[in-house]
Amino acid sequence: MIELTPTLDELSSEALYMQLYRYIRDEIVAGRIPSNVRLPSIRRLSAHLSVSRTPVALAYDQLLAEGYIRSKPRSGFFAAELELPASIPSLHAGSRSIVSPSPPRAYHAPQDEPGRYDFGYGSIDLASFPLTKWRKLMNRCLLPENSRLLLYGDLQGEPELRKEIAAYLYQIRGVRCRPEQIVVGAGTYHSLDLLFQLLKKEITCLAVEKAVNDGMKALFKQFPFDYRPLRLESDGIRIEEVYASEAQAVYVTPSHQFPFGMTLSIGKRMKLLNWAKERQAYIIENDYDGEFRYSGRPIPSLQSLDDDGRVIYVGTFSKSLTPSFRISYLVLPPLLLEQFRLRRHSYDQLASPIFQKTLQLFMESGDFERHMRKMRSLYHKKHDALLQAIHHAFKDSADSIGAGSGLHVLLRIRNGMSESELVRTAKKEGVNVYPTSPYALKPEFAVPSTVLLGFGGLSIEDIHAGIDRLKQAWSGG
Ligand SMILES: Cc1ncc(COP(=O)(O)O)c(C=O)c1O
């Protein structure tokens, strides 16, 4: 049974029963009272609303007569199953829905109707998530002695977790920082939003890679910086363009450019750091999947090469652990840290202290390190399987772009199909691949006939089977 809490206006010229009737009718039509849900009894609703039983009984009578509800002997009243037209006209003037018909989807969220083979980029290998260990540690956090975790936490993130993150980043990415420089956030774009709030007083112009993730694009819309797109070469952005841009900060994904996957060469890294030092500018380094590199030596982060406090490092646990916990972090250089501390009262949205504590315990115990070793080897195998399957299926009629690290590659197909045809024909074969044009900063930067394939969430067998299906889908082009 549901409770109903309409706003009834005793002073209105409209009778109470009519107000109540309209309210329930609209709620049923809009689906907010789902079909077959039991409504409160007349006695209960009149008590709840502090009105006599008469208006409630009259409203129910009217709804019954019009078929919006049905009554079942000795059980009560139930919302009827309505055959609704695709678009429901508003039933009373002035009632306008403030909720968009489909709420915005988190980027990379799984599709409503994923195909049999979903090369979704936001997925991870679910079967490998250490559920048992995590559950055990989380249970520990929920013991009475840890009840302080039920309260607000430290605005900058739980100090013990920051200590673990600092140690981890040093080992895995060469990042040199003290735990006090770390600010824990609830996802990369939350962290970057916070950073942009800090930077907006200091900078007006931001140079950015000419293709960026959709979360980044959404963020750019909210901050009125002068954005200068930077072209991409096989070894990353052009440093001359950074100089020419007059920007006071640059946003880059140096380990694995998103989405093209190239790595910023060491030569360019040094030049970029020089630029930042000369211009007293900032480099925002988004190292979203820097832990996963499958060939050659690990490439140290830009932050690890920075002696002048110009790099702001951004990272996330979305790839290394799971996107669902929403834990990310910023490593702020000392100058910005001061700014953050001065204005920290405005930034009080943190990842949950319970999840932070669980993560800290997970890292402290060595389980995270073991998990990372396992995932690196597993994703390496999946990566190789994907490249092999692509080569086998398409030979010279396709290029894989940006392989060698991370959890996705791009595929450029030369069969005459456009990007949207590639996506559509794949879907007909039960395979989801993803367009790359939404990542272009401007429509003219989009590259033709290129789709994105994430491989983290698929088994090796499914990677092979999915690519086989793509071959069938695209061979008729
Ligand atoms: C460039 C980039 N940064 C960060 C992320 C992760 O974002 P979040 O930490 O909000 O899950 C992604 C997506 O997975 C991404 O593509």
The ligand as an ORCA input file, in Angstrom:
! r2SCAN-3c Opt
* xyz 0 1
  C      39.042     10.488    -19.688
  C      38.354      9.820    -18.541
  N      38.589     10.237    -17.305
  C      37.997      9.649    -16.239
  C      37.133      8.606    -16.383
  C      36.529      7.989    -15.154
  O      35.648      8.849    -14.565
  P      35.013      8.577    -13.110
  O      36.126      8.677    -12.120
  O      34.042      9.702    -12.964
  O      34.374      7.254    -13.147
  C      36.826      8.185    -17.659
  C      35.849      7.140    -17.901
  O      35.868      6.083    -17.531
  C      37.465      8.798    -18.755
  O      37.232      8.414    -19.990
*
